[in-house]
Amino acid sequence: MTSSARRELVAGLITDVPDWPVPGVTFKDITPLLASPGGFSAAVSELVENAPREVDVVVGAEARGFVFGAPVALALGAGFVPVRKPGKLPRTTRDQSYRLEYGEATLSVHTDAVVSGARVLVVDDVLATGGTLLATCQLLASMGATVLGTSVVLELASLGGRERLAGEGVRVDALVTAD
């Protein structure tokens, strides 16, 4: 299957859910993509094909970044590190707080999960405003890692996440872009 065909398959399995979670919002549901063996495989194959080859570690943002990041790490021969919500990791963590449109959030990673100098690819399911991905990149940089870029399955272009990340020097690859 060609790259173009894989991307079409992925895009076709993302379902619009009108008026969810609130009236006026059209939610982009990727669960049909995850439920389709062919679609899920196509998404992972595309993420791998577009990934930098010199990756030491793939970092997945909670929660669906785990779903896509782990198989990408395996295919690249890299380690996988989860970035979690606070209180979910059992050992000493390094944390990064960031602002959301409705408050604040914090991300955590074990202090020994990524060594200084590691070359990292960050993977998540959706890029919206860019807050989670930017905070993840900042957290990794504070540990001495080099973030080679970010890869997402779906980019919601109208929310400006790509521009926000580009303004911080972070590269973004998206399989599917929607408004």
C-alpha positions in Angstrom: 0.0 0.0 0.0 1.3 3.4 -0.9 1.8 6.2 1.6 -1.0 8.1 0.0 -3.4 5.1 0.3 -2.4 4.6 3.9 -3.2 8.2 4.7 -6.5 8.0 2.9 -7.4 4.9 4.9 -6.4 6.6 8.2 -8.4 9.8 7.3 -11.5 7.7 6.3 -11.5 6.0 9.7 -11.6 9.2 11.7 -15.3 9.9 12.5 -16.9 13.3 13.1 -19.2 13.5 16.2 -21.2 16.7 16.0 -22.0 18.6 19.2 -19.7 16.7 21.4 -18.6 17.3 24.1 -20.6 20.5 23.8 -23.0 22.0 21.2 -21.2 23.6 18.3 -18.1 21.4 18.6 -17.4 18.6 16.1 -15.2 16.0 17.9 -12.8 13.9 15.8 -13.1 10.4 17.0 -10.1 8.1 16.3 -11.5 5.0 18.0 -12.7 3.5 14.7 -9.1 3.8 13.5 -7.9 1.9 16.5 -10.5 -0.7 16.0 -9.5 -1.4 12.4 -6.4 -3.7 12.2 -5.7 -2.3 8.7 -6.2 1.3 9.7 -4.2 1.0 12.9 -1.4 -0.7 11.0 -1.5 2.0 8.3 -1.2 4.8 10.9 1.7 3.2 12.6 3.5 2.4 9.3 3.1 6.1 8.3 4.4 7.4 11.6 7.4 5.1 11.3 8.0 6.0 7.6 8.1 9.7 8.5 10.2 9.4 11.7 13.8 10.5 11.9 16.0 7.4 11.8 18.4 8.4 14.5 15.8 8.1 17.4 17.0 6.7 20.7 13.7 7.0 22.5 10.1 7.5 21.5 8.0 9.4 24.1 4.3 9.0 24.2 2.0 11.5 25.8 -0.8 10.2 28.0 -2.9 8.4 27.0 -3.2 7.7 23.3 0.4 8.7 22.7 1.1 5.4 24.4 -1.1 3.5 21.8 0.8 4.9 18.8 4.2 5.6 20.4 5.0 2.0 21.6 4.7 0.3 18.2 6.6 3.2 16.6 9.4 2.7 19.1 9.5 -1.1 18.4 9.7 -0.5 14.6 12.5 2.0 15.0 14.4 -0.2 17.5 14.1 2.6 20.1 13.0 2.6 23.7 9.6 3.9 24.7 9.0 6.3 27.6 5.5 7.3 28.8 4.8 10.9 29.9 2.0 10.7 32.4 -0.3 12.8 34.5 1.0 13.5 38.0 0.8 10.7 40.6 0.8 7.9 38.0 4.5 7.0 38.1 5.9 5.1 41.1 9.4 6.6 41.4 10.9 10.1 41.5 9.7 12.2 38.6 10.4 15.5 36.9 7.3 17.5 36.2 6.3 20.3 33.8 3.2 22.4 34.3 1.5 24.3 31.5 -1.5 26.4 30.9 -4.7 25.2 29.3 -7.5 27.3 28.0 -9.5 26.3 31.1 -6.8 26.0 33.7 -3.5 24.2 34.3 -2.1 20.7 33.8 1.1 18.9 34.7 3.0 16.2 33.0 5.5 13.8 34.7 8.3 11.5 33.7 10.7 9.4 35.7 13.9 11.3 36.3 16.0 8.4 34.8 13.7 7.7 31.9 15.6 9.8 29.3 19.3 10.3 29.6 21.0 13.6 28.7 21.8 13.6 25.0 19.1 11.2 24.0 17.5 11.8 20.6 13.8 11.8 21.1 10.7 11.6 18.9 7.4 12.6 20.7 4.3 10.8 19.5 0.6 11.7 20.3 -2.7 11.1 18.7 -3.9 14.6 18.1 -2.4 18.1 17.8 -4.9 20.8 18.8 -3.5 23.9 20.5 -0.1 22.3 21.0 0.0 22.7 24.8 0.6 19.1 25.7 3.2 18.5 23.0 5.1 21.7 23.8 5.1 20.9 27.5 6.4 17.4 26.8 9.2 18.9 24.6 10.1 21.4 27.3 10.2 18.6 29.9 12.5 16.5 27.8 14.7 19.4 27.0 15.0 20.2 30.7 16.4 16.6 31.1 19.1 17.3 28.4 17.3 15.4 25.6 17.3 16.5 22.0 13.7 16.5 20.6 14.0 15.7 16.9 10.4 16.4 16.3 6.8 15.4 17.1 4.5 13.1 15.1 0.7 13.0 15.4 -2.0 11.1 13.7 -4.4 14.0 13.4 -3.8 17.8 13.4 -6.6 20.2 14.0 -5.2 23.0 12.0 -7.6 25.7 13.0 -6.4 25.5 16.6 -2.9 26.7 15.8 -0.8 24.0 17.5 1.6 23.7 14.6 2.4 27.4 14.6 2.8 27.4 18.4 5.3 24.5 18.2 7.1 26.0 15.2 7.5 29.2 17.2 9.4 27.2 19.7 11.5 25.4 17.0 9.6 22.1 17.2 9.0 20.1 14.0 5.6 18.6 13.5 4.6 15.7 11.2 0.9 14.9 10.9 -0.7 12.1 9.0 -4.1 13.8 8.6 -4.9 17.5 8.8 -8.5 18.7 9.5 -9.9 22.2 10.1 
